[in-house]
Amino acid sequence: MTFGKSDRLRERNVYDDSVCIWLGFFHVLYF
């Protein structure tokens, strides 16, 4: 149970990191 929770949290962190990278990429493109 605990392992599954930590696994899900890690996936969420990776997703958040990719969103930050994309936001920074578009920020450079448009501004």
Backbone as a ProteinNet text record, in pm:
[ID]
protein_1_A
[PRIMARY]
MTFGKSDRLRERNVYDDSVCIWLGFFHVLYF
[TERTIARY]
83.5	0	87.2	183	269.2	352.4	400.4	482.8	401.6	274.2	187.9	167.7	149.9	130	253.9	371.1	494.8	515.1	478.8	494.1	406.2	283.1	190.8	242	297.1	349.9	466.6	551.5	666.6	618.6	517.5	464.4	411.4	342.7	285.5	397.2	506.3	618.4	679.8	693.7	749.8	658.7	527.1	431.1	442	449.5	461.7	589.7	699	826.1	813.2	747.8	733.4	646.8	543.1	456.5	538.1	623.4	707.6	800.8	856.2	946.9	871.7	749.4	671.6	633	593.7	557	676.7	794.1	914.6	946.1	925.9	952.4	861.6	731.7	638.5	663.4	705.4	736.1	851	952.5	1066	1018	928.2	880.7	801.7	708.6	615.9	658.6	749.9	791.8	943.6
-120.6	0	125.9	131.3	249.7	264.5	150.2	154.5	210.7	168.1	218.5	368.6	416.8	561.4	639.2	593.4	664.9	660.6	548.1	535.7	638.8	653.2	749.2	891.5	920.1	1054.2	1084.1	983.6	1004.3	1034.7	962.8	989.2	1131.6	1175	1309.5	1413.7	1390.5	1485.3	1494.3	1382.4	1382.4	1461.7	1444.2	1516.7	1666.9	1706.1	1848.5	1907	1831.2	1879.2	1902.4	1809.5	1825	1945.8	1971.7	2088.4	2216.2	2220.7	2339	2360.5	2252.4	2264	2319.5	2269	2317.2	2462.9	2501.1	2641	2731.8	2691.5	2770.7	2780.4	2670.4	2667.5	2766.4	2764.2	2856.2	3000.2	3018.5	3152.7	3211.8	3130.1	3176.8	3207.2	3124.6	3143.9	3273.6	3298.2	3409.6	3537.9	3528.2	3649	3662.2
0	0	0	92.9	101.8	-25.1	-77.4	-198.9	-315.5	-326.2	-433.6	-420.6	-296.6	-276.9	-320.1	-277.3	-312.9	-464	-527	-671.7	-741.2	-694	-755.2	-735.3	-617.4	-590.5	-683.5	-706.9	-794.8	-936.9	-985.4	-1119.6	-1126.5	-1020.8	-1018.9	-1023.4	-950.6	-951.5	-1090.6	-1158.6	-1294.3	-1386.1	-1371.1	-1455	-1428.8	-1301.2	-1267.2	-1326.8	-1321	-1377.1	-1527.2	-1597.8	-1743	-1774.8	-1692.8	-1714.7	-1697.2	-1594.7	-1572.2	-1690.9	-1744.8	-1859.9	-1979.7	-2005.2	-2119.8	-2101.5	-1978.7	-1953.5	-1978.6	-1932.9	-1955.7	-2104.6	-2178.2	-2322.1	-2394.8	-2363.8	-2429.6	-2386	-2260.7	-2211.6	-2293.5	-2322.7	-2404.5	-2546.5	-2599.4	-2736.9	-2751.8	-2659.1	-2676.8	-2606.3	-2508.8	-2438.5	-2444.1
[MASK]
+++++++++++++++++++++++++++++++

